[in-house]
Amino acid sequence: MDKEGTNTWRYAKAGAKVIVAISPEEIDIIRKTELELNNLDNIINLLENERLDIVFIEGFHSLMAKRADVPKIITATDEKGLKQTLEGTVQPILAIAGIVARNSSSLTYNSIPIVKVPEDGQKLLELVKKQLTQNKTA
């Protein structure tokens, strides 16, 4: 996103707090922050004015694993990594994806759907939609 040698990188190094890069296809806003990004609520609050229906956050497993209010899609490279990731992770877990899913011949793992992306992307989309519908009625 912000690579060494680009104008946006130079602006950041010069002390800019907010940098906006615009192209015909996208607008990137880089906001320098001193917030503690080890708090999921701080991260979500950064997006509050965007009026988003759903936010996908990659990584931060240690922040998300214990939160029952955060639906999760678990990824791993192998079954050992999957077991480690699932250990201590609370529901809701919507699906298992990633390399471990691609290498699996099963449809579920401990009753959690296994989804191979991209070929089963529609299945993952339906699981996410179902979760959103459940959240609206709850």
Rosetta constraint file for C-alpha pairs under 8 A:
AtomPair CA 2 CA 6 HARMONIC 7.15 0.50
AtomPair CA 2 CA 8 HARMONIC 6.36 0.50
AtomPair CA 2 CA 9 HARMONIC 5.69 0.50
AtomPair CA 3 CA 8 HARMONIC 7.96 0.50
AtomPair CA 3 CA 9 HARMONIC 6.12 0.50
AtomPair CA 4 CA 9 HARMONIC 5.68 0.50
AtomPair CA 4 CA 10 HARMONIC 7.74 0.50
AtomPair CA 5 CA 9 HARMONIC 6.22 0.50
AtomPair CA 5 CA 10 HARMONIC 6.69 0.50
AtomPair CA 6 CA 10 HARMONIC 6.34 0.50
AtomPair CA 7 CA 11 HARMONIC 6.16 0.50
AtomPair CA 8 CA 12 HARMONIC 6.25 0.50
AtomPair CA 8 CA 19 HARMONIC 6.45 0.50
AtomPair CA 8 CA 20 HARMONIC 7.79 0.50
AtomPair CA 8 CA 21 HARMONIC 7.15 0.50
AtomPair CA 9 CA 13 HARMONIC 6.22 0.50
AtomPair CA 10 CA 14 HARMONIC 6.11 0.50
AtomPair CA 11 CA 15 HARMONIC 6.51 0.50
AtomPair CA 11 CA 16 HARMONIC 5.60 0.50
AtomPair CA 11 CA 19 HARMONIC 7.19 0.50
AtomPair CA 12 CA 16 HARMONIC 4.95 0.50
AtomPair CA 12 CA 17 HARMONIC 7.05 0.50
AtomPair CA 12 CA 19 HARMONIC 7.27 0.50
AtomPair CA 16 CA 32 HARMONIC 7.77 0.50
AtomPair CA 17 CA 31 HARMONIC 5.92 0.50
AtomPair CA 17 CA 32 HARMONIC 4.99 0.50
AtomPair CA 17 CA 33 HARMONIC 7.55 0.50
AtomPair CA 18 CA 29 HARMONIC 6.93 0.50
AtomPair CA 18 CA 30 HARMONIC 5.62 0.50
AtomPair CA 18 CA 31 HARMONIC 4.49 0.50
AtomPair CA 18 CA 32 HARMONIC 6.16 0.50
AtomPair CA 19 CA 29 HARMONIC 5.77 0.50
AtomPair CA 19 CA 30 HARMONIC 5.04 0.50
AtomPair CA 19 CA 31 HARMONIC 6.49 0.50
AtomPair CA 20 CA 27 HARMONIC 7.00 0.50
AtomPair CA 20 CA 28 HARMONIC 5.68 0.50
AtomPair CA 20 CA 29 HARMONIC 4.59 0.50
AtomPair CA 20 CA 30 HARMONIC 6.34 0.50
AtomPair CA 21 CA 27 HARMONIC 5.78 0.50
AtomPair CA 21 CA 28 HARMONIC 5.08 0.50
AtomPair CA 21 CA 29 HARMONIC 6.51 0.50
AtomPair CA 22 CA 26 HARMONIC 6.11 0.50
AtomPair CA 22 CA 27 HARMONIC 4.56 0.50
AtomPair CA 22 CA 28 HARMONIC 6.43 0.50
AtomPair CA 23 CA 27 HARMONIC 6.34 0.50
AtomPair CA 35 CA 42 HARMONIC 7.05 0.50
AtomPair CA 36 CA 42 HARMONIC 7.10 0.50
AtomPair CA 37 CA 42 HARMONIC 6.49 0.50
AtomPair CA 37 CA 43 HARMONIC 6.21 0.50
AtomPair CA 38 CA 60 HARMONIC 7.90 0.50
AtomPair CA 38 CA 63 HARMONIC 7.08 0.50
AtomPair CA 39 CA 43 HARMONIC 6.74 0.50
AtomPair CA 39 CA 63 HARMONIC 6.99 0.50
AtomPair CA 40 CA 44 HARMONIC 6.25 0.50
AtomPair CA 40 CA 63 HARMONIC 6.40 0.50
AtomPair CA 40 CA 64 HARMONIC 7.58 0.50
AtomPair CA 41 CA 45 HARMONIC 5.98 0.50
AtomPair CA 42 CA 46 HARMONIC 6.44 0.50
AtomPair CA 43 CA 47 HARMONIC 7.16 0.50
AtomPair CA 44 CA 48 HARMONIC 6.44 0.50
AtomPair CA 47 CA 51 HARMONIC 7.78 0.50
AtomPair CA 47 CA 52 HARMONIC 7.88 0.50
AtomPair CA 48 CA 52 HARMONIC 7.84 0.50
AtomPair CA 60 CA 64 HARMONIC 6.39 0.50
AtomPair CA 61 CA 65 HARMONIC 5.60 0.50
AtomPair CA 62 CA 66 HARMONIC 7.74 0.50
AtomPair CA 63 CA 67 HARMONIC 7.67 0.50
AtomPair CA 64 CA 70 HARMONIC 6.68 0.50
AtomPair CA 64 CA 72 HARMONIC 7.95 0.50
AtomPair CA 65 CA 88 HARMONIC 6.77 0.50
AtomPair CA 65 CA 89 HARMONIC 4.36 0.50
AtomPair CA 65 CA 90 HARMONIC 5.99 0.50
AtomPair CA 66 CA 88 HARMONIC 6.98 0.50
AtomPair CA 66 CA 89 HARMONIC 5.71 0.50
AtomPair CA 66 CA 90 HARMONIC 5.48 0.50
AtomPair CA 67 CA 90 HARMONIC 6.66 0.50
AtomPair CA 68 CA 90 HARMONIC 6.06 0.50
AtomPair CA 68 CA 91 HARMONIC 5.80 0.50
AtomPair CA 68 CA 92 HARMONIC 6.29 0.50
AtomPair CA 69 CA 92 HARMONIC 7.77 0.50
AtomPair CA 70 CA 92 HARMONIC 7.00 0.50
AtomPair CA 71 CA 91 HARMONIC 7.16 0.50
AtomPair CA 71 CA 92 HARMONIC 4.92 0.50
AtomPair CA 71 CA 93 HARMONIC 5.73 0.50
AtomPair CA 71 CA 94 HARMONIC 6.41 0.50
AtomPair CA 71 CA 131 HARMONIC 7.74 0.50
AtomPair CA 72 CA 91 HARMONIC 7.75 0.50
AtomPair CA 72 CA 92 HARMONIC 6.30 0.50
AtomPair CA 72 CA 93 HARMONIC 4.66 0.50
AtomPair CA 72 CA 94 HARMONIC 5.71 0.50
AtomPair CA 72 CA 95 HARMONIC 7.28 0.50
AtomPair CA 73 CA 93 HARMONIC 6.01 0.50
AtomPair CA 73 CA 94 HARMONIC 5.50 0.50
AtomPair CA 73 CA 95 HARMONIC 5.00 0.50
AtomPair CA 73 CA 96 HARMONIC 5.76 0.50
AtomPair CA 73 CA 97 HARMONIC 6.88 0.50
AtomPair CA 74 CA 82 HARMONIC 7.77 0.50
AtomPair CA 74 CA 85 HARMONIC 7.58 0.50
AtomPair CA 74 CA 86 HARMONIC 7.84 0.50
AtomPair CA 74 CA 93 HARMONIC 7.22 0.50
AtomPair CA 74 CA 95 HARMONIC 6.29 0.50
AtomPair CA 74 CA 96 HARMONIC 4.73 0.50
AtomPair CA 74 CA 97 HARMONIC 6.13 0.50
AtomPair CA 74 CA 98 HARMONIC 7.92 0.50
AtomPair CA 75 CA 82 HARMONIC 7.10 0.50
AtomPair CA 75 CA 96 HARMONIC 5.76 0.50
AtomPair CA 75 CA 97 HARMONIC 4.95 0.50
AtomPair CA 75 CA 98 HARMONIC 4.84 0.50
AtomPair CA 75 CA 99 HARMONIC 7.35 0.50
AtomPair CA 75 CA 100 HARMONIC 7.16 0.50
AtomPair CA 75 CA 101 HARMONIC 7.93 0.50
AtomPair CA 76 CA 81 HARMONIC 5.59 0.50
AtomPair CA 76 CA 82 HARMONIC 5.21 0.50
AtomPair CA 76 CA 85 HARMONIC 7.66 0.50
AtomPair CA 76 CA 97 HARMONIC 7.37 0.50
AtomPair CA 76 CA 98 HARMONIC 5.88 0.50
AtomPair CA 76 CA 99 HARMONIC 6.23 0.50
AtomPair CA 76 CA 100 HARMONIC 5.53 0.50
AtomPair CA 77 CA 81 HARMONIC 6.38 0.50
AtomPair CA 77 CA 82 HARMONIC 7.41 0.50
AtomPair CA 77 CA 98 HARMONIC 6.71 0.50
AtomPair CA 77 CA 99 HARMONIC 4.82 0.50
AtomPair CA 77 CA 100 HARMONIC 4.96 0.50
AtomPair CA 78 CA 82 HARMONIC 6.19 0.50
AtomPair CA 78 CA 99 HARMONIC 6.85 0.50
AtomPair CA 78 CA 100 HARMONIC 4.75 0.50
AtomPair CA 79 CA 83 HARMONIC 6.11 0.50
AtomPair CA 79 CA 100 HARMONIC 6.31 0.50
AtomPair CA 80 CA 84 HARMONIC 6.33 0.50
AtomPair CA 81 CA 85 HARMONIC 6.08 0.50
AtomPair CA 82 CA 86 HARMONIC 6.06 0.50
AtomPair CA 82 CA 100 HARMONIC 7.45 0.50
AtomPair CA 83 CA 87 HARMONIC 6.10 0.50
AtomPair CA 85 CA 89 HARMONIC 6.98 0.50
AtomPair CA 93 CA 112 HARMONIC 7.09 0.50
AtomPair CA 94 CA 112 HARMONIC 6.99 0.50
AtomPair CA 94 CA 113 HARMONIC 7.17 0.50
AtomPair CA 94 CA 127 HARMONIC 6.41 0.50
AtomPair CA 94 CA 128 HARMONIC 7.17 0.50
AtomPair CA 94 CA 131 HARMONIC 7.87 0.50
AtomPair CA 95 CA 112 HARMONIC 5.71 0.50
AtomPair CA 95 CA 113 HARMONIC 4.90 0.50
AtomPair CA 95 CA 114 HARMONIC 5.75 0.50
AtomPair CA 95 CA 115 HARMONIC 6.52 0.50
AtomPair CA 95 CA 124 HARMONIC 7.34 0.50
AtomPair CA 95 CA 127 HARMONIC 7.79 0.50
AtomPair CA 96 CA 101 HARMONIC 6.39 0.50
AtomPair CA 96 CA 109 HARMONIC 7.95 0.50
AtomPair CA 96 CA 112 HARMONIC 6.83 0.50
AtomPair CA 96 CA 113 HARMONIC 6.23 0.50
AtomPair CA 96 CA 114 HARMONIC 4.78 0.50
AtomPair CA 96 CA 115 HARMONIC 6.03 0.50
AtomPair CA 97 CA 101 HARMONIC 4.95 0.50
AtomPair CA 97 CA 102 HARMONIC 7.42 0.50
AtomPair CA 97 CA 114 HARMONIC 6.13 0.50
AtomPair CA 97 CA 115 HARMONIC 5.20 0.50
AtomPair CA 97 CA 116 HARMONIC 5.99 0.50
AtomPair CA 97 CA 117 HARMONIC 6.94 0.50
AtomPair CA 98 CA 102 HARMONIC 6.42 0.50
AtomPair CA 98 CA 116 HARMONIC 7.11 0.50
AtomPair CA 98 CA 117 HARMONIC 7.27 0.50
AtomPair CA 99 CA 103 HARMONIC 6.24 0.50
AtomPair CA 100 CA 104 HARMONIC 6.27 0.50
AtomPair CA 101 CA 114 HARMONIC 5.76 0.50
AtomPair CA 101 CA 115 HARMONIC 6.13 0.50
AtomPair CA 101 CA 116 HARMONIC 5.60 0.50
AtomPair CA 102 CA 115 HARMONIC 7.85 0.50
AtomPair CA 102 CA 116 HARMONIC 5.29 0.50
AtomPair CA 102 CA 117 HARMONIC 7.61 0.50
AtomPair CA 106 CA 114 HARMONIC 7.15 0.50
AtomPair CA 107 CA 113 HARMONIC 6.00 0.50
AtomPair CA 107 CA 114 HARMONIC 5.20 0.50
AtomPair CA 107 CA 115 HARMONIC 7.52 0.50
AtomPair CA 108 CA 112 HARMONIC 5.14 0.50
AtomPair CA 108 CA 113 HARMONIC 4.40 0.50
AtomPair CA 108 CA 114 HARMONIC 4.98 0.50
AtomPair CA 109 CA 113 HARMONIC 6.57 0.50
AtomPair CA 109 CA 114 HARMONIC 6.70 0.50
AtomPair CA 115 CA 120 HARMONIC 5.96 0.50
AtomPair CA 115 CA 121 HARMONIC 7.35 0.50
AtomPair CA 115 CA 123 HARMONIC 7.05 0.50
AtomPair CA 115 CA 124 HARMONIC 6.46 0.50
AtomPair CA 116 CA 120 HARMONIC 5.21 0.50
AtomPair CA 116 CA 121 HARMONIC 7.05 0.50
AtomPair CA 117 CA 121 HARMONIC 5.12 0.50
AtomPair CA 120 CA 124 HARMONIC 6.78 0.50
AtomPair CA 121 CA 125 HARMONIC 6.21 0.50
AtomPair CA 122 CA 126 HARMONIC 6.19 0.50
AtomPair CA 123 CA 127 HARMONIC 6.34 0.50
AtomPair CA 124 CA 128 HARMONIC 6.30 0.50
AtomPair CA 125 CA 129 HARMONIC 6.15 0.50
AtomPair CA 126 CA 130 HARMONIC 6.05 0.50
AtomPair CA 127 CA 131 HARMONIC 6.30 0.50
AtomPair CA 128 CA 132 HARMONIC 6.27 0.50
AtomPair CA 129 CA 133 HARMONIC 6.19 0.50
AtomPair CA 130 CA 134 HARMONIC 6.22 0.50
AtomPair CA 131 CA 135 HARMONIC 6.17 0.50
AtomPair CA 132 CA 136 HARMONIC 6.30 0.50
AtomPair CA 133 CA 137 HARMONIC 6.48 0.50
AtomPair CA 134 CA 138 HARMONIC 6.15 0.50
